[in-house]
Amino acid sequence: MTERDRTAAENRESVATDGGTATRQTPETAATEHPTVLDVDVVGDRALATVERGDVSIVVEAPAGISAEELEETLSGVPESIAKTTERFAAPGCLDDEATETNESATGGDGA
């Protein structure tokens, strides 16, 4: 193995060629974003839609005849609500005494 081959094998940003080492670059035609995958099942008078893009998945159940405008209006604010809820419950110490007390009263227990 030549020095050039070792360098190319160790450095994933470059590729060995017959004429030397070429730096890898993203082709202009490469996708820069994850594709959106949509799957809709209609069962009776209900539609179940799943949408996936990268690490995000959303499932929506709605009447089969719902219009795009109705669905958009119904779901307005959902991304903001998800972000706000995630921030609240992902923060350290989010289960303070009040939240624990509410949880215990809802389950009718004393935490045991």
N, C-alpha and C positions, 0 to 999 in steps of 0.2 A: 504494500500500500504506500503510495507516495504521500508526501507532506500535504499536497493539495487535496487528496482524497480524505486524509485524516481531518483536515480543517473543515471540509464540507460536511463530513459525518458528525463532527462535534458542534458545528454551528448550523442550526436549523434555519437560519435566515439566509443561507446561501446554498447554492446547488452546484455541484461539480459538473463541468461540461468539458468537451474535448479541447476547447480553446481557453479554458481557465475557469474561474468561479464567477457565477452570475448571482446577483442579489435577487431574492424572491420579492416579487411585487404582486399585489392583488390585481388580477386582470380587471380591465375596465368593465367587462360584462358580468363580473361576479356579483351575486346578491349581497347587499350590505345589510339587509334586515331579514329577520325570520319571516317565512311565509305565514299567512293566516290560514288556518285549516278550519273549515266550517262543515258541520255535520248536522243535518236537520232530519228528524223522524217525526212523521205525523201519524198519530194513533187516535182514531175516532175524531173528536173535536178538539184535541190538544196537539200542540207542536212542542217538541223538545229539541232545543238547539244547543249544541256545544261549539264553542269557539276556542281555538288554541293558537297562541302565538308565542313562540319562545317558551319561557317558564310560566306563562300566564294561561290559565284555563277558566272559562266562564260557562256556566250551564244556565239556560233560561227555559222555563216552561211557560207557555202562553196559549191563549185560544188560537186555533189553527187559522182563523181568518183575520188576525190582527194586522193592522196596517203598519208600515214602516214608521209613520209619524206617531202613531199611538205607542209603539214599542219604544221609540226614541224618547218620547215624553215620560213614559213610565220609568225608564232607566236613567233619566237625567239625574245627575248628582251621585250616581252609584260609584264611579271611580274615586271621587273625593271622599265619600263615606268609607270606602275600603281603606284608603290611605290614612284617614283620621283614626279609624278603629285599629288599624295595624300599629300606628305610632303609639297609641294609648296602651295597648296590651303587650307590645313588644318591649316597652321601656322597663328597665330594672325597677323593682319595687312597685309595679303596677297593681299588685294585689294588696292594697293597703287594708287597714282594719275595717273601713266602711265596706269595701268590696267583699271581704271575707265574711263580714256579718250578714250582708245581703245574700251571699251564697248560702250560708248556713240556714238563714230563715226560709229561703226558697226550698231547701231540701228537707227542712223540718228537723235538722240534726244539730248536733253540737260540734261537728267537725270530725266525729269518730265514726 
